[in-house]
Amino acid sequence: MLKCSNYSNNFQKKKYKIIYIYIYIREKNFEHTYICGMNIRQIDFNDYYTGLNKKSQIYLHHTAGGPNAESVWNWWSNDRGKIGTCVVISQNGEIVQGFSSRYWAYHLGLRTGHFAAHGLPYKNLDKTSIGVELCNWGWLTQRGGAFYTYTGHKLPADRVIKLEEPYRGHEYWEAYTDEQIESVRELLELWRDRYGIDVSYNDDIWGVSARALTGQGGVFTHNSVRPDKTDVYPHPGLIEMLKEL
């Protein structure tokens, strides 16, 4: 088990500039984006909106599920609703893309009440934001020296991290992998350059944020707009990477 007090993150920010090359192939409402130097793969997915809106926000999520992005896309393909993020990152760092970041689907689950609680009018943030999912179980429960997901699935101790302070009532979590954190970094840098989104780190992203709810630009978590969510959690390696952008 990893502990924050002695956590040694293998993630090292690359010191060279990545050159992005875009090739678009349009067929059946898909935009296949191939980006040199990134571990990214396009899959066949139709359930999203093709309307174009200015992108100003990025939201980080985790799936509360297993290590493979394919299962997430299979679930979204069968949910009969335009729900999903444009990319899902497997635990090996592979970015699996269902649709271009220029398009959108519902990924925040926001209702009028989420805004009214803060004296704000409803705003469709899904249209103007980009969502990223990391394959991860999230918070864990310790029983008899072992660690279990909310579904009762047992995880090996080397996949567990203990936070220095509990987050939203939980101190044990499945660790994000270094490969996932690196893939998030590459995506944030790509979208910063492509859309002009401010990727500066702000520590208000771990709770409901007025900046997020009013549509201000930046990188946020699902927790930034939903008090009932726990994704993503403040993993020290993730925070380190965000601060280095």
N, C-alpha and C positions, 0 to 999 in steps of 0.2 A: 504494500500500500504506500502511496505517495503522500507525504505531508508537506504542507506549505512551508513549515519552518525550515525544512531541509530540502525543499524541492529544487532540483537542478534541471532546468529545461534545456533539452538538446537543440531547441529551435535557435537558429542564428540567422539574423536578417542578411540576405544576400547583398553583397557590396557592389554588384554590377547592375547596370540598367538593363531591364528586360525589354526587348524590342517586340512589339505586338504587330502581327500581320493579320488582317481580317480578309476572309474570302466568304462572300455570301452566295448561297445557292438556294433559290426560291423554288419550292415545290409543295403543293398541298398545304399552303398557309404556313410552311415552316421556314425558318431562317437558320440555316446551319452555319455556325460560327466556328471556324478553326483558328486557334490562336497558337502560334508557334511558341514553344517553350513552356506550355502549360499542360498539365495532365487532365485533359478535358475530353469528354465524349458526348455526342448528341444521341438522344433516343427519340423514338416516335411517340409524340404526345400532342393531342389536339385540343385539350380542354383549357383554353386561355383566351383572353381578349386581345385583339390585334390593334385596338385603338392606341394611338401614340400620345403620350403625355410627357411633359418635362419631368425628368427624374431629379429629385432633390434629396431623397433619404435612402438609406440602406438599413435593413433590419436583419439581425442575426437571430436565428432560431436553432433549436435542436429537435430531433424527431421524436424523442421518448420511445425509441425502438432500437432494433438491431444494427449491425455494422454495415449493411449493404444498401446502397441507394436504390437499387433496382426494385426492392420490395416497396419502397416509398412511392415510386412512380406507378407501380401496379395498383397500389391502394388508391391513389389520386385518379387513376384512369377509370376506376370503378365506382367513384363516389357520386357520379351524376351531378356534379357541380363544378364550376370553374374555380377550383381551390388548388393552391400550390405555390411554390417558389420557383423561380426560373432555373435554379440549380440546387442540387443536393450533393453533399460531399461525403463519400464513404470514409470509413475509418482508415483506409490505406491512402487517403488523400485524393483519390480520383474524383474529379468534378463531373457529375452527370447532369447534362443540360436538357431540359424538356422544351424550353422556348427561349427566345432572345430576351435579354434584359430590357429591351426597348418596349416590350409588351407587358401584360400584367394578368394576374389572377388574384383572387382573394387569399390573403395569408395572415391577416391580423385579427380577424373576427371581431371587428369593432361595431358597436351599436351606439345609438344616440346617448344612452345613459353613461357610457364611458367618458364622453365629452361633457355632458351636463353636470357630472359630479365635480367638475373643475370650472364650471361657469362658462363653458365653451360650446359653440355650435358644432354640429356634426361635420366632419370633413372626410372625404373618401381618400384616405392615405394610401390605400392599396394601389390606386392608379399612378401615384407620383413617387412610389417607392420601389425598391428592388429587394427581394427577399432571398436569404440564403439559409438552407437547412444543413446542419451537421448531424450525421448519424450518431446518436448517443442516447443512452437510457436515461440520463439525468440523475436525479437524486436516488439514493439507495438507503436501505434499512439494514442495520447490523443486527444479526441474531446468532447467538452461540459462536461468535468469532467469524461468521461468514457474512457475505454481503448479497442482498437481494434487491432486484428491481421491484417496481410497484406491481408487476405481473407475477412475482414469485420466482423469476428466473435468477439463478445464482451466478454471480460474476466472480472470476478469479481475483485474488487480492492485488495482483499487479495491474489491474485495470481500474483500481479505486484510488481516489484522492480524498484526503481529509482537509477541509478548509480550516484556516486559523480561527475564523469566526463563522458560525452557522449562517447560511443564506436562506432566507424565507423558511426558517425552521429546520433546515437540513445541513448536516456537516459532512456527510459522505456522498460522493458523486462519482459517476463514471468519468474518467479523465478523457478530455479531448486529446487526440493524438497530435504529435508534432507535425505529421504530414497534413492533417486537417488545418492546423493553424497556419502552416505555410500556404496552403491553397487559399485560405481566407485572405491572407495578406496579398497574394497575387491578384485576387478578384477586386479587392478594395483599391489597389493601385490602378488597376485597369479602369474601373468605373470612375475613379477620381479624374483620370486623364480624359476619359471619353465624355463624361457628363458634367465635369466641373464640380462634383460633390465634395464638400469639405469632410475629410476623414480624420480630423483632429480628435484626439481622445478627450472625452468629458466623463467624469465619474458620476454624473446624474443619470447615466443610462441604465443603472441597476435598479432604479425605482421609477414610478410613473413620472414622466417628465413633461412639463408644459412646453418645452421646446419641441418635443416629438409630436404632441397632440395638436399643436398649432401649425405643424407642417414645416418647421424650420429645418434647414439642411443639416445633414450630419449622419453619423453612424450610430444606430440605436440597437437595443435588444427588444424582444417581445415584451419584456417586463417594463419597458419604457412607456407602454400604452395600456398594459393590462395588469392590474394588481393581483390577479389570480394565476398568473403564469410564472414559470421558473426557468424559462429559456431565453437566452443562454445564461449560465451562471458565471460568477466571477472567478474563472480559472486563472491562476497566476501567469501561465504561459500565454494565454490569450490576451490578458491585460498588458503584458510586456510587449507583445507584438503591436497592439493598438497604440501604445505610447510611442513606439518607434517610427510610426508612419509619418 
